[in-house]
Amino acid sequence: MDTKQQIISVAFELFINNGYERTSLTDIAKQIGITKPAIYYHFENKETLFLAVVNGFLTELEKSTLAIIEADASIQEMLRMMFGMLSDVKGTMAALTGASGSNSLEFHTYMLMFEGIKLFPEVRLRIDTFYTQFINMMTEKIKAAQANGEIRPDLHPEAFAFQLSAVMEGAFLMSIFNTTTDLGTMSQQMFENTWLGIAS
C-alpha cells in the first residue's frame, strides 16, 4: 500500500471511530508513523482528505451495488443477490470500509456519512447522485422484466425501485439497532416475500 492510500485508510478508521471534528491530521500522521507535512504532500487539508475518504467509500458502495443490477441475471436472481447483502451486514461494511467488522462499525460509518452531509455539500450531492443512479437503473431493470413477463405488469416501476432502495437502507439501519435478529434468515424471507408479491 502506497503512502497516499495508507493515509486514506488510516484516516477512514479514525474518522469512523472519532468523527470528522475530533480527528486531526496530527492523529492520522502519528498512527501511520509519518510527519504531518507528508500528509500535506498528498492532501491540501483535512477537508480534502475527508472528501477523498468519503468518495472512496461511496465508489466501493456503487461498485458492489450497481454491479448486481448490471449483472446478466434475471430480476429474481438480482433481487436474491441484493437481499443476500443483508445476510452479512458486518462483512459487507468491513469490505466496503477496509476496517475490521467491529460491533459498532456500521453505526459509526452511517454517522460519518451524516456528518459529511451536514458539513460538505459535495457529500450530499454525491450520495444523492448514487441513489438517483440506483433508482434509475433499477427502474429500467424492472421495466425490462415486465416486458419479458417475469413480473407483474401493473407494478409502478419507479415507485418499486424507490421501495427497494428504502427497504435495503432501512434493513441496514435496523441491523444496527436490533442486533438480535438473524439477518441470514430474515434477508432470505424478505426476498421470498418480495418475489411472491411481484412475480407474474
C-alpha positions in Angstrom: 0.0 0.0 0.0 1.5 3.4 -1.0 1.6 6.3 1.4 -1.4 8.1 -0.1 -3.6 5.0 0.2 -2.3 4.4 3.7 -3.2 7.9 4.7 -6.7 7.4 3.3 -7.1 4.0 5.1 -5.9 5.3 8.5 -7.9 8.5 8.1 -11.1 6.4 7.4 -10.5 4.3 10.5 -10.0 7.4 12.7 -12.9 9.3 11.1 -15.2 6.3 11.7 -14.1 6.0 15.3 -13.8 9.6 16.3 -15.8 11.6 13.8 -14.5 14.4 11.5 -14.3 17.2 14.1 -12.4 15.1 16.6 -9.8 13.7 14.2 -6.8 15.8 13.5 -4.1 15.4 10.8 -1.6 15.0 13.7 -3.6 12.0 14.9 -3.5 10.5 11.5 0.2 11.1 10.9 1.1 9.7 14.4 -0.8 6.5 13.8 0.9 6.0 10.4 4.3 7.0 11.7 4.8 9.9 9.3 5.0 13.7 9.7 2.1 16.0 9.1 3.8 17.6 6.1 3.9 14.2 4.5 0.0 14.3 4.6 0.1 17.8 3.1 2.1 16.5 0.2 -0.9 14.4 -0.8 -3.8 16.4 0.5 -4.3 20.2 0.8 -6.0 20.0 4.2 -8.2 17.8 6.4 -11.3 18.6 4.3 -9.8 17.3 1.1 -8.6 14.2 2.9 -12.1 13.6 4.3 -13.7 14.0 0.9 -11.2 11.5 -0.5 -12.2 9.1 2.2 -15.9 9.5 1.7 -15.6 9.4 -2.1 -13.6 6.2 -1.8 -16.2 4.5 0.3 -19.1 5.6 -2.0 -17.2 4.4 -5.0 -16.9 0.9 -3.5 -20.6 1.1 -2.5 -21.5 2.0 -6.0 -19.4 -0.8 -7.5 -20.8 -3.5 -5.3 -24.4 -2.4 -5.5 -24.6 -1.3 -9.1 -22.7 -4.4 -10.3 -25.7 -6.5 -9.0 -28.1 -4.5 -11.2 -25.8 -4.7 -14.2 -25.2 -8.4 -13.9 -26.6 -10.7 -16.7 -29.2 -12.2 -14.4 -32.9 -12.5 -14.1 -34.6 -10.0 -11.9 -35.4 -12.8 -9.5 -31.6 -13.6 -9.2 -30.8 -9.9 -8.9 -33.2 -9.5 -6.0 -31.8 -12.6 -4.4 -28.3 -11.1 -4.6 -29.5 -7.8 -3.3 -31.2 -9.2 -0.2 -28.2 -11.5 0.2 -26.1 -8.5 1.0 -28.2 -8.1 4.2 -27.2 -11.6 5.4 -23.8 -10.4 6.4 -24.0 -6.7 7.2 -20.8 -6.6 9.2 -18.9 -8.4 6.5 -20.3 -6.1 3.8 -19.4 -3.0 5.7 -16.0 -4.3 6.6 -15.3 -5.0 2.9 -16.5 -1.5 1.9 -14.6 0.4 4.5 -11.5 -1.8 4.8 -12.0 -1.7 8.6 -12.5 -4.6 10.9 -16.1 -5.8 11.4 -16.5 -4.5 14.9 -19.9 -4.3 16.6 -20.1 -0.5 16.1 -18.6 -0.3 12.6 -22.0 0.0 10.8 -23.3 2.7 13.2 -20.1 4.8 13.0 -20.0 4.6 9.2 -23.5 5.9 9.0 -22.7 8.6 11.5 -19.7 9.6 9.4 -21.9 9.9 6.2 -24.4 12.0 8.1 -21.6 14.2 9.4 -20.3 14.6 5.9 -23.7 15.6 4.6 -24.0 18.2 7.3 -20.6 19.7 6.7 -20.0 19.4 3.0 -22.5 20.0 0.1 -20.2 17.8 -2.1 -21.0 14.7 0.1 -24.8 15.4 -0.1 -24.6 15.7 -3.8 -22.5 12.5 -4.2 -24.9 10.5 -2.1 -27.9 11.9 -3.9 -26.3 11.1 -7.2 -25.7 7.5 -6.1 -29.3 6.9 -5.0 -30.6 8.6 -8.2 -28.5 6.3 -10.3 -29.5 3.3 -8.3 -33.2 4.1 -8.7 -32.9 4.9 -12.4 -31.0 1.7 -13.2 -33.4 -0.4 -11.1 -36.4 1.2 -12.8 -35.1 0.1 -16.2 -34.4 -3.4 -14.9 -38.0 -3.6 -13.6 -39.4 -2.3 -16.9 -37.4 -4.9 -18.9 -38.6 -7.7 -16.5 -42.2 -6.5 -17.0 -41.7 -6.6 -20.8 -40.3 -10.1 -20.5 -43.3 -11.3 -18.5 -41.1 -12.0 -15.4 -43.0 -9.8 -13.0 -46.4 -8.2 -12.8 -47.2 -5.6 -15.4 -49.2 -3.5 -13.0 -46.3 -2.5 -10.8 -45.2 1.1 -10.9 -41.5 0.7 -11.9 -40.0 3.8 -10.4 -42.0 3.5 -7.2 -41.0 -0.1 -6.8 -37.3 0.9 -7.4 -37.6 3.5 -4.7 -39.3 1.0 -2.4 -36.4 -1.5 -2.9 -33.9 1.2 -2.1 -35.8 2.2 1.1 -36.2 -1.4 2.2 -32.5 -2.1 1.8 -31.4 1.1 3.6 -34.0 0.5 6.3 -32.8 -3.0 6.9 -29.2 -1.9 7.2 -30.2 0.7 9.8 -32.4 -1.8 11.6 -29.5 -4.2 11.8 -27.6 -1.5 13.8 -30.3 -1.1 16.4 -31.8 -4.5 16.5 -28.9 -6.9 16.9 -30.9 -9.9 18.0 -32.4 -10.5 14.6 -31.0 -13.4 12.5 -30.3 -11.4 9.3 -29.4 -14.5 7.4 -32.9 -16.0 7.8 -34.6 -12.6 7.7 -33.0 -11.5 4.4 -34.0 -14.8 2.7 -37.6 -14.4 3.9 -37.6 -10.7 2.8 -36.5 -11.8 -0.6 -39.2 -14.5 -0.7 -41.9 -12.1 0.4 -40.9 -9.6 -2.2 -40.8 -12.1 -5.0 -44.2 -13.6 -4.1 -45.6 -10.0 -4.4 -44.2 -9.2 -7.8 -43.9 -12.5 -9.7 -46.2 -12.9 -12.7 
